[in-house]
Amino acid sequence: MTIDQQADEAAIHALFERQAKAWHDGDAAAFASVYAEDADYVTWFGTHSTGREEIHETHVPLFEKYLKNTRLDGEITGFRFLTPDVALVHGKGAVLKGRRRRTLRNTKVQSTVVVRTKGGWQIAAFHNTKYHWLLAKFVSAADQRRKSSTAVG
């Protein structure tokens, strides 16, 4: 990993930290500000918002009522730089309230495309999907069987 890539990864981590702080604060404008003007945002319910303004508008009622006093608990699980100015970021996370913790049952899996702009890194696309812990165990077991069978042959 180059020094530039380390700096870019640190900047992307900071972008996600700003996003999490805005969520915790219930600040829809600050939350939307980490997204590119023409960003795509797909929830695990399958709803699709297009553009920073629509992302802002859809989060105002969420922060005022349904997701009031919640926080994001997430982690970046992988980076893949597609170009020096575009990265695919994989992560896991949950929306939590009170003292609740992230578990296998409430975890979602995210794919995020971030782009370097004149103002720094921004989110160009976000897709959130439900993580099914039981299915993940079956897939993992199948992967192990497949790896074992190819190593023998």
N, C-alpha and C positions, 0 to 999 in steps of 0.2 A: 504494500500500500504506500502510495506516495504521500508526501507532506501535504500537497494540495488536496488529495482525496480525504486525508484526515481532517483538514480544515473544512472541507465541504460536508463531511459527515457530522462534524460538530455544529455547523450552521444549520443543518437539517434537523438535528436533535433540538436545537434552540427553537426552530420553527414549530416543532411539535409541542415543545414546552409552552410557547406563547399560546398555541391553540388550547392546550389543557387549562392554562390559567384563565383564558377568556371564558371557557366553558364553566369552570368553577365559579367565576365571578358572575355568571349569567349575562355576559356582555355579548350580545349577538353581533354587534358591529365589529368588535375586536376579533370575535371568532371568524367572521367572514373575511376579515382583512388578511388572513394568511392564505386565502385562495386567490388564484389568478382571476382576472376580470371575466374570462370566459370558461371558468372551471366547470367540471362535471362532478356531481356529488350523488352517489347512489347508496341508499340506506339498506340495511338487512331486510327491511320490509319490501324493498323493491321500488321505493319512490325515487324519482330522479329529478334533482334540481340542476338547472343550468345557469351558470353565471353567479358572480359574487353577490349581486343584489338579491337574486332569488334565494341563495343560501342564507343570506341575512334575514330576509323576510320569513322564511320557513322556520328559522330558529327563534325568532322573537316570541311567538306563543309557546314554543317548547320551554324556553327558559323562564317565561313568566308563569307557566302553569304546570305542564306535564313533567318537565325535567328540572323544575326549580329545586335548588339546593342539592344538585347532583354533581358528580365529578367524573372525570375520565381517569381510568387506571389502565395504562397501556405500556407496551414495550415494542421497540423495533426489533424484529427478528432477522432482518436481512436487508442489505443494500445491493443493488445491481446498477451500476452506472451504464446507461445505454449510450450516452455520449458524455463529454465533459460537462454539458449543461442540462442533462436530463437523467434523472435517476428513478428507478423503480424501488419503492420501499415497502417491505412486507412487515406486518405487525400483528399483534394480538392485543385485545383490550376489552374493556367493559365500561358501561355507565353504572356508577354506584351511588348509593345514597347512604348517608349516616356512616355507621361503622362497618358496613358490609365490605366484603373483600371479593376480589376476582376469583372465580372458581372455574372448573371445567364446564359447568352447566350454564354460566352466564357469559362466557368468553365469546367474542366475535373475532373474525380474522379479517384484516384489512390489506388491500393493495392500494398504494398511493403512488401517483406519478408526480414528482416534483421537478420544477424547471427553474433554472437560473435566469433572473431578470435583472434589469438595471438596478432595481431596488433590493436585490437579494433573492433567496430561494422562496418560491411560492408553490402551493399545491395546484396542479392542473387537473388532476382527476383523483377521485377517492371512491373506493368501492368497499363496502362493509358487508360481510356475510356471516351467518350463524355458524359457529364451530360446533360440530356434533361429536362430542367426546367418544361415544360408543363406536360410531362409524370410523373415527380416526384410529381406534385400536385395531379394528379389522383391516383397515388399509395398511397400517404399520406391520401387522402380522403377515399380510400378503406380500408386502415389499421384502420382508426378511426371508420368506420362503423363496421368492423369485431370485434374490441375491444368492442364496445358498445353492439353488439349482444351477445357476450360471457359473458359479465358482467351481463346481465339481466338473462340469462339462467342458 
